[in-house]
Amino acid sequence: MTNMNLPWVESPFFKEILAEKQLSEEQKRIATEYNENGFIVLSGIIPQTLIDEVQKDSEKMGFDKDFPITTYRDANRVQDLWTVSENAKQLACYPQVLEILEMLYGREVIPFQTLNFKVGTQQKAHSDTIHFSSLPAKYMCGVWVALEDITPENGAVYYYPKSQRLPEYDFSSIKDGVNDSSYNDYSEYEVFIESLMKQYDIEKKCFYAKKGDILIWSSNIIHGGSPLLNKESTRWSQVTHYYFKDCIYYTPMLSNMVTNELFLRNNLVNIRTNEPVKQSFNGEEVKFIKTSKDKYIINNRIRKSNTLFKFVGNLVYKHFTKKDFR
Ligand SMILES: O=C(O)CCC(=O)C(=O)O
């Protein structure tokens, strides 16, 4: 069997690995579809009572401006409702879903972010890897849950089956400079992704979910939110983003992917345990050198302790920052 630094469901040797796994017929079906298409739809797993409670909490806590919440929220989305809603947390950590994710990825799953929506996001096509990447690559996925029926009217999530097999694109794929890029480059990235889907003639599918249906998508599948045909419609939904254990977690959008200076996700919290998430490469300790205010390079040749090196790295950074590092 040929091993790669990838989740087994993303491996080119998937069939060989599948043949050696002890899985039920249903697990084999799920894994095979996920490997081929980059997504899987599941129904009838989450109790309707929990779906209704999460919808109510979104309305009463998430979208009520008077309800105190310390995380990000605007008129259409609330980040990390799980911090105040036990129901949102339960949905993010629903045992049968976590079991499927651990089967697909072969590692302990780490739910780390929830987003609750009141209306369709109308988000342009993108891959989650630009926001949430890992080393080894692709140990990340999203689970989107409909909290009401989805129709062509209320802005269905759409996705491009099989697009997860394309390279993981970021700003360095489209910008020609070596300097840091920024969120200002995001719209150019969106235009690029849309042109790419046309260029490859990849079929777009909409997820017309029934309340309670689940869409699991792999880190690199291209997806977004359809336009709202009925501007008054709601589209109650929750998406949870998951990483898997023993990786380095970073955001390409805020990294310099030309120089490999990574914006690390150092403040991840495991929703299931409330514990901070440790960074490692397949479990091996990794040492980082800080190169600017929020970026790091990996350098495991450093012998000194991480803390001392970070301290020295910071001094060096502070000393040179205005002269050499920018
Ligand atoms: O809910 C949607 O319309 C899209 C959500 C999305 O793209 C995401 O969470 O990455």
The ligand as an SDF file (V2000), in Angstrom:
LIG
                    3D

 10  9  0  0  0  0  0  0  0  0999 V2000
  -24.0130   28.7450    3.4100 O   0  0  0  0  0  0  0  0  0  0  0  0
  -23.5900   29.1600    2.3400 C   0  0  0  0  0  0  0  0  0  0  0  0
  -24.3220   29.7390    1.5190 O   0  0  0  0  0  0  0  0  0  0  0  0
  -22.1260   28.9950    1.9810 C   0  0  0  0  0  0  0  0  0  0  0  0
  -21.2740   28.7330    3.1790 C   0  0  0  0  0  0  0  0  0  0  0  0
  -19.8440   28.6140    2.8170 C   0  0  0  0  0  0  0  0  0  0  0  0
  -19.4590   28.8100    1.6990 O   0  0  0  0  0  0  0  0  0  0  0  0
  -18.8270   28.2160    3.8080 C   0  0  0  0  0  0  0  0  0  0  0  0
  -19.1350   28.0730    4.9990 O   0  0  0  0  0  0  0  0  0  0  0  0
  -17.6550   28.0230    3.4180 O   0  0  0  0  0  0  0  0  0  0  0  0
  1  2  2  0
  2  3  1  0
  2  4  1  0
  4  5  1  0
  5  6  1  0
  6  7  2  0
  6  8  1  0
  8  9  2  0
  8 10  1  0
M  END
$$$$
